[in-house]
Amino acid sequence: MPAPRTVLLTGAAGGLGTLMRKLLPDHGYELRLFDVRPIEGEPDAITADLSDTEALRAAVRGVDAIIHLAGISLESTFEKVLKANIEGTYHLYEAARGAGVPRIVFASSNHAVGFTPVPRGDDPLIPIDTPRRPDTFYGLSKSFGEDLAQLYWDKHGLETVSIRIGSCFPEPTSVRMLSVWMSPADGARLLHAALTAEHVGHTVVHGSSANTRLWWDLTSARALGYAPQDDSEPYAAGLIAEQGEPDPDNPAHTRLGGHFVNDPPIWPY
């Protein structure tokens, strides 16, 4: 697929959106920014909620693709997750379908499969077709998003790459993150691959760097042309010295979703 020139980036004011709006232009993209909050220094950004279908229709008009990062990114009440993540994602897909946008890159999450046991010792890496086991209403909403993407591919021919993102930060901040960390540079590389690969239909991939302590299989991501260049291992000794080795009796250390399985952080708004 030729590289899209104009890409709508929803959730552009969030943590991942802020990182990507700085990195993606270097891959040749002109970004149209969308968020419920104003973005400092971006007067042309669209400030609207995903429930504002008129604003969404205007936002998707004329774009070549969409990167959908918007929504609640922590745990919250079902009602709030329903409105922002489930209904909001549906509204986006409907707007994209109506405008003839050919592809969406959907920010799914490791929390869609958060109760999956992490591999130990010689265990195989977690495959991309592992059964979904959401750890929160947030994770449940990401499972919904993947199914919605499949429906819109099968029924309407709208392609999606759903990326089960691990943790995308400048540096890993926990021992767990050593296994699911995705550097911002690798995040931009993966988004670029997801936007440009041919014939993706609906493809689900794991989103992380090529970490030495990797828990999941990156085969489907690499098949898109993703070539991760970073590894969390340089941070390992310091994090282990500070936080200790994982506790095999603590579900937060033995399940992919980490502390989301027993003490999830709560969305503050």
C-alpha positions in Angstrom: 0.0 0.0 0.0 1.5 3.4 -0.9 2.3 5.4 2.2 -0.7 7.5 3.2 0.0 11.2 3.2 -2.7 12.6 5.5 -3.5 10.6 8.6 -6.0 11.4 11.3 -4.5 10.9 14.8 -7.2 10.6 17.5 -6.1 10.9 21.1 -3.4 13.3 19.9 -3.1 15.0 23.3 -2.5 11.8 25.2 0.8 10.2 26.2 1.2 8.0 23.2 -0.4 10.5 20.9 2.1 13.2 22.1 5.0 10.9 21.3 3.7 9.9 17.9 2.8 13.3 16.7 6.5 14.2 17.1 7.8 11.0 15.4 5.4 10.2 12.6 6.1 13.2 10.5 9.6 11.9 10.0 8.0 8.9 8.3 6.4 11.2 5.8 3.0 11.8 7.3 0.9 14.9 7.5 -1.2 14.5 10.7 -4.6 15.8 11.4 -5.0 15.9 15.1 -8.1 15.1 17.1 -8.7 15.0 20.9 -11.3 15.9 23.5 -8.7 18.2 25.0 -7.1 21.2 23.4 -3.5 20.6 22.2 -1.1 23.4 23.2 0.7 24.8 20.2 -1.7 23.1 17.7 -4.3 25.6 16.8 -5.6 23.5 13.9 -6.3 20.5 16.0 -9.9 19.3 16.2 -11.2 19.5 19.7 -14.2 17.3 20.1 -15.6 14.2 21.8 -15.9 10.9 19.9 -19.7 11.1 20.5 -19.7 14.2 18.3 -20.5 12.5 15.1 -20.6 15.7 13.1 -17.1 16.6 14.2 -15.9 13.1 13.4 -17.4 13.2 9.9 -15.5 16.4 9.4 -12.3 15.0 10.9 -12.2 11.9 8.6 -13.1 13.7 5.4 -10.2 13.5 2.9 -7.8 11.5 5.1 -5.9 8.5 3.7 -5.9 6.5 7.0 -6.7 6.8 10.7 -4.6 6.0 13.8 -7.1 5.6 16.6 -5.6 6.2 20.0 -8.4 8.1 21.7 -10.4 6.9 24.7 -9.9 5.9 28.3 -6.6 4.3 28.7 -7.0 3.0 32.3 -9.8 1.3 34.2 -13.0 3.2 34.9 -16.6 2.5 35.4 -18.4 0.4 32.8 -20.6 3.4 31.9 -17.6 5.6 31.2 -15.7 2.9 29.3 -18.8 2.2 27.3 -19.2 5.8 26.1 -15.6 6.6 25.4 -14.1 3.3 24.2 -17.0 1.2 22.9 -19.5 3.7 21.5 -16.7 6.1 20.6 -14.8 3.5 18.5 -18.1 2.5 16.8 -18.7 6.2 15.9 -15.2 6.5 14.5 -15.6 3.3 12.3 -19.0 4.5 11.1 -17.5 7.9 10.1 -14.6 6.2 8.4 -16.9 3.8 6.5 -19.1 6.7 5.4 -16.0 8.7 4.1 -14.4 5.7 2.4 -11.3 5.7 4.5 -9.5 2.5 3.6 -7.6 1.7 6.7 -7.5 2.2 10.5 -4.8 1.4 12.9 -6.5 0.6 16.2 -4.7 0.9 19.5 -5.7 -2.3 21.2 -3.9 -3.4 24.3 -2.2 -6.2 26.2 -5.1 -5.8 28.6 -7.4 -7.5 26.1 -5.5 -10.7 27.0 -4.4 -9.5 30.5 -5.2 -12.7 32.4 -3.0 -14.7 30.1 -0.1 -16.3 32.1 3.3 -15.0 31.3 5.8 -17.5 29.9 8.4 -18.8 32.3 11.6 -20.7 31.6 11.3 -22.6 28.3 7.6 -21.8 27.8 6.8 -20.6 24.3 6.1 -17.0 23.6 2.4 -15.9 23.8 1.0 -16.4 20.3 -1.2 -13.7 18.7 -4.1 -16.1 18.6 -4.1 -16.7 22.3 -7.7 -16.5 23.6 -8.8 -13.1 24.8 -8.9 -12.8 28.5 -9.5 -9.1 29.4 -8.4 -8.0 32.8 -10.7 -4.9 33.2 -13.5 -3.1 31.6 -10.8 -1.2 29.7 -9.4 -4.5 28.4 -12.9 -5.6 27.5 -13.3 -2.5 25.4 -10.2 -3.3 23.5 -11.5 -6.8 22.8 -14.7 -5.2 21.5 -12.6 -2.9 19.3 -10.8 -5.9 17.7 -14.1 -7.6 17.0 -15.5 -4.3 15.6 -12.5 -4.1 13.3 -13.1 -7.7 12.1 -16.8 -6.9 11.4 -16.0 -3.8 9.4 -13.4 -5.7 7.3 -15.8 -8.6 6.6 -18.9 -6.5 6.0 -17.5 -3.3 4.6 -13.9 -4.0 3.4 -12.5 -1.4 5.8 -9.0 -2.7 6.8 -7.6 -2.5 10.3 -4.4 -3.4 12.0 -5.1 -3.9 15.7 -2.0 -3.4 17.8 -2.0 -4.9 21.3 0.3 -2.3 22.7 2.5 -3.2 25.7 3.9 -0.1 27.3 5.2 2.7 25.1 7.3 5.1 27.2 10.7 6.7 26.6 12.1 4.2 29.2 10.7 1.1 30.9 9.7 2.0 34.5 9.1 -1.5 36.0 10.5 -5.0 35.9 7.3 -6.2 34.2 7.7 -3.5 31.5 11.1 -5.1 30.5 9.0 -7.7 28.7 6.4 -5.6 27.0 8.1 -2.2 26.5 8.0 -0.5 23.1 10.3 2.4 22.6 8.7 5.4 21.0 10.9 5.0 18.0 9.8 1.4 17.5 6.2 2.5 18.1 6.5 4.9 15.2 8.1 2.1 13.1 5.2 -0.2 13.9 2.6 2.3 13.1 4.3 3.1 9.8 4.4 -0.6 9.0 0.7 -1.0 9.9 -0.2 1.9 7.6 1.8 0.7 4.6 1.6 -3.1 4.5 -0.3 -4.6 1.7 -3.6 -6.6 2.1 -3.9 -6.6 5.9 -7.6 -7.3 6.1 -7.9 -7.3 9.8 -4.6 -8.2 11.3 -3.8 -8.4 15.0 -0.2 -7.8 16.2 1.7 -7.5 19.4 3.3 -4.1 19.9 6.6 -4.0 21.6 10.3 -3.7 21.0 12.5 -6.8 20.4 13.2 -7.2 24.1 15.5 -9.8 25.5 12.8 -10.7 28.1 10.0 -10.7 25.5 6.8 -12.5 26.5 4.9 -12.5 23.2 5.4 -13.4 19.6 6.1 -10.6 17.2 5.7 -12.7 14.0 2.5 -11.0 12.8 4.0 -7.6 13.4 7.2 -8.5 11.5 5.1 -9.8 8.6 3.8 -6.2 8.2 7.4 -5.1 7.7 8.0 -4.0 11.3 11.7 -4.3 12.2 12.1 -3.3 15.9 15.5 -1.9 16.7 15.4 -1.4 20.5 15.6 -3.6 23.6 14.7 -3.0 27.2 17.7 -5.0 28.5 20.0 -2.0 29.2 17.5 -0.9 31.9 17.1 -4.4 33.5 19.8 -4.3 36.1 18.8 -1.0 37.5 15.0 -1.9 37.7 15.6 -5.3 39.3 18.0 -3.7 41.8 15.3 -1.1 42.7 12.2 -3.3 42.5 13.3 -6.9 43.0 12.6 -10.0 41.0 9.0 -10.9 40.2 7.0 -12.7 42.9 5.6 -16.0 41.6 2.7 -15.8 44.2 1.6 -12.3 43.0 -0.9 -12.3 40.1 0.4 -8.9 39.0 3.7 -10.6 38.3 2.4 -13.8 36.7 -0.3 -12.5 34.3 0.3 -10.4 31.2 -1.8 -7.5 32.4 0.4 -6.9 35.5 -1.3 -5.0 38.3 -4.4 -4.4 36.1 -5.5 -7.9 37.1 -5.7 -7.1 40.9 -5.3 -3.4 41.4 -5.9 -1.5 38.2 -5.1 2.2 38.0 -8.2 4.3 37.7 -8.9 6.9 35.1 -8.9 10.2 36.9 -11.6 12.0 34.9 
